[in-house]
Amino acid sequence: MFAIVVGVGVATYGTLRLLSRDSDTPTTFASTTTAVATTVPSPDTSAVTTSTFAPTTTSTTAPPTTTTTLPTPPEEITVEVLNSTNRQGVAAVLTEKLEAAGYQTNKPTNYEKSLKKSRVWYRKGLSAEAKILAEEFVPDAIVEAFPGGIDTDAGLIVIIGASY
């Protein structure tokens, strides 16, 4: 009886080895062998044992990958601060804070219009960086795409409003 069970195991192993050689691509095999032994009496009173097995084959696929773009570090971003209030030196003070945080800065200046709310304008590709700057330095600001109308090479433009 033991010899038959060992024989079935060897036959299963040999079958799986042959199947894996026939394929050009590697296949992962997870085999489950179910042995059902039945004894059938025969006329000469000896026992005949029959075993069956059912190999199961599974293959695996790698999960999809995702790419996350990290924000541009402050030292790679130029910021220009403009003052739209009647308070002297506000843009200069914020410019110094931004420099201390590692940002590249242009000379602070005045904005031609008076704004109630501050703005952080960003150029294409810098929206996440504008939100970070606003949260840290100008929490009252509205963050929006740069509408143009100012002659600057800055990637982020801060307009200080009366709410600052």
Order of alpha helices (4+ residues) and beta strands (2+ residues): alpha-beta-beta-beta-alpha-beta-beta-beta-alpha-beta-beta
